[in-house]
Amino acid sequence: MSRQLAFRLGEYEARFPTDRRYARNHMWAQDQSCGAIRFGFTAYAVRLMLDVYFLEWQVAAGDALELRQEIGAIESKKAESSLFAPIAGRLVRFNEELLADPSHINLDAYGAGWLFEIEGPGEGLLTPTEYVEHLAAVWEVTQKTLRGQLNR
């Protein structure tokens, strides 16, 4: 495996391969030979969600996507959440295996657990170092949110 950076989530550590870029919505991005960018959840996102058990898409292959457009939903042990496009572009394909068995997200987030591929410029994606810096900047708010203490 490639070199990795790490971020501490309390007693846990999330690792991030340096051979890809990252989106602020906690997805990794890896350029594919076909010209598309493959996306999946980072170890940080997987750790916060815990066991993912349901995934659905509201868009189809070939659809044009806007940045932050709602594209689907996910349910896990910890939360139900909408999913949003990490970049603008054209949706190329989904990882169809995840619809039948989303546990690949939990078991192999940087491999078999990939979510979808988008053709687009990848504007706004972060380097691994920038992503870890982003996590550090939002970690205090994240901890309060997890504990239900936001706005108390």
C-alpha positions in Angstrom: 0.0 0.0 0.0 1.1 3.6 -0.6 2.4 5.9 2.0 -0.3 7.1 4.5 -1.1 10.1 6.7 -3.0 9.6 10.0 -5.5 11.6 12.1 -6.4 10.7 15.7 -10.1 10.5 16.5 -9.8 10.2 20.2 -8.4 6.8 20.9 -8.8 5.7 17.3 -6.7 6.6 14.3 -7.9 7.1 10.7 -5.3 6.6 8.0 -5.3 8.2 4.5 -3.4 7.0 1.5 -1.3 9.7 -0.1 -1.9 8.4 -3.6 -5.3 10.1 -3.9 -7.0 13.4 -3.2 -9.8 14.1 -0.7 -13.1 16.0 -0.6 -14.3 18.1 2.3 -17.4 15.8 2.6 -15.0 13.0 3.7 -14.6 11.1 0.4 -11.4 10.0 -1.2 -10.8 10.6 -4.9 -8.6 8.6 -7.2 -8.0 9.3 -10.9 -8.8 6.3 -13.1 -7.2 5.4 -16.4 -10.6 6.1 -18.2 -10.5 9.8 -17.3 -13.0 9.5 -14.5 -12.4 10.1 -10.8 -13.4 7.2 -8.4 -14.8 8.2 -5.0 -15.3 6.4 -1.7 -15.6 7.2 2.0 -12.5 8.0 3.9 -11.5 6.0 7.0 -12.6 9.1 9.0 -16.1 8.9 7.6 -16.3 5.1 8.0 -15.2 5.4 11.7 -17.8 8.0 12.4 -20.6 6.1 10.7 -19.7 2.7 12.1 -21.4 -0.2 10.3 -23.0 0.9 7.0 -26.0 -1.3 6.2 -28.1 0.5 3.6 -27.2 2.6 0.5 -29.4 4.0 -2.3 -28.9 6.4 -5.2 -31.2 9.1 -6.5 -29.3 9.7 -9.7 -28.3 7.5 -12.6 -25.2 6.8 -14.7 -24.9 9.5 -17.3 -26.5 12.2 -15.2 -24.9 15.6 -14.9 -24.1 16.5 -11.3 -23.6 19.8 -9.6 -21.2 20.3 -6.7 -23.0 19.3 -3.4 -26.1 18.0 -5.3 -27.9 15.4 -3.3 -27.3 12.1 -5.0 -28.4 9.4 -2.5 -28.7 8.3 1.1 -26.9 6.0 3.5 -27.8 4.4 6.7 -25.4 3.1 9.3 -25.4 2.1 13.0 -24.8 5.7 13.9 -26.8 7.8 11.5 -29.0 8.2 8.4 -27.6 10.8 6.0 -28.0 12.2 2.6 -25.1 11.8 0.2 -23.8 14.8 -1.9 -21.7 15.0 -5.0 -18.1 15.9 -4.1 -17.5 17.5 -7.4 -19.4 18.7 -10.5 -19.3 16.5 -13.5 -21.0 13.5 -15.2 -21.7 10.4 -13.2 -20.1 7.5 -15.0 -21.1 4.6 -12.8 -21.8 3.3 -9.4 -20.2 0.3 -7.6 -23.3 -1.9 -8.1 -22.0 -4.5 -5.6 -22.6 -2.1 -2.8 -26.3 -2.0 -3.4 -26.5 -5.7 -2.6 -23.9 -5.6 0.1 -22.7 -2.2 1.5 -20.5 -4.0 4.0 -17.6 -3.5 1.6 -17.6 0.1 2.7 -16.8 -1.0 6.3 -14.3 -3.7 5.4 -12.4 -2.2 2.5 -13.1 1.6 2.2 -10.1 2.3 -0.1 -10.7 -0.7 -2.3 -13.8 -2.8 -2.9 -15.9 -0.2 -0.9 -15.6 2.5 -3.6 -18.9 4.3 -4.3 -19.0 5.9 -7.8 -17.0 7.4 -10.6 -17.5 10.9 -12.0 -16.0 12.6 -15.0 -15.1 16.1 -14.1 -12.2 18.5 -13.4 -11.9 17.6 -9.7 -11.8 21.3 -8.7 -11.7 21.8 -5.0 -10.3 18.4 -4.0 -7.7 18.5 -1.3 -4.2 17.0 -1.1 -3.8 14.4 1.7 -2.0 17.0 3.9 -4.8 19.6 3.3 -7.4 17.0 4.2 -5.7 16.2 7.5 -5.5 19.9 8.2 -9.2 20.3 7.4 -10.0 17.5 9.9 -8.0 19.2 12.6 -9.8 22.4 12.0 -13.3 20.9 12.3 -12.5 18.2 14.9 -13.7 20.2 17.9 -17.1 20.9 16.3 -17.3 17.2 15.2 -16.8 15.9 18.7 -19.5 18.2 20.1 -21.9 17.1 17.4 -21.2 13.4 18.1 -21.9 14.0 21.8 -25.0 16.0 21.1 -23.6 19.1 22.7 -23.7 21.5 19.7 -25.5 24.8 20.6 -25.6 24.0 24.3 
